[in-house]
């Protein structure tokens, strides 16, 4: 499933990383997507389980309008993947050794699997 997620996200952004963006070039703008596993939950009926996948969209200055929608559409096009209901938070930092603001939103998705 992780390779399918990476492929889907690559249709939205050419810079997609799993876990961290440690391989992202130092001199490149902080414009990329990072996805990772968050939690694994067993379903109450014991017939399966669900992963929570976090997708962080990171952009210098601001995230262009509509990019979140593109990520949600790419993720939900995958079988069994749905965006988690509720709040998805934005975070702001200053890029080290610069005066550039970095905006990030973390979107949460569930991936269901049957046993």
Secondary structure as GFF3:
##gff-version 3
##sequence-region A 1 115
A	DSSP	alpha_helix	2	10	.	.	.	ID=ss1
A	DSSP	beta_strand	16	18	.	.	.	ID=ss2
A	DSSP	beta_strand	32	42	.	.	.	ID=ss3
A	DSSP	beta_strand	48	60	.	.	.	ID=ss4
A	DSSP	alpha_helix	67	76	.	.	.	ID=ss5
A	DSSP	beta_strand	81	83	.	.	.	ID=ss6
A	DSSP	beta_strand	90	94	.	.	.	ID=ss7
A	DSSP	beta_strand	101	114	.	.	.	ID=ss8
###
